[in-house]
Amino acid sequence: MSDKKSDKESGALSPDERRTSPRLHFELGARFGTGKFSQEGTVHNISGGGVGLFTSIVYPPGKVFDIQLSTLSDDKLILTGE
């Protein structure tokens, strides 16, 4: 049996409780990379504080890269994040 307390038992806030802006849930293909959009992934959610990008590529913490999203009208939205 573990002595480690769960977030609920320790009083820590869950990620949903820590969010300061609403998170919009959807699924949208994305291209991303450093310098060019050479990788593909899927954005599952977005908020004023971040983007949930699912991909097989793992960048080290602090690595800056660009994400390109295409709208239904084929406009391109480019985000920069880390």
Secondary structure, DSSP 4 states (H G I P E B T S, - for coil): ---PPPHHHHTPPPHHHH-SS--EEEEEEEEEESSS--EEEEEEEEETTEEEEE-S--PPTT--EEEEEE-TT--EEEEEE-
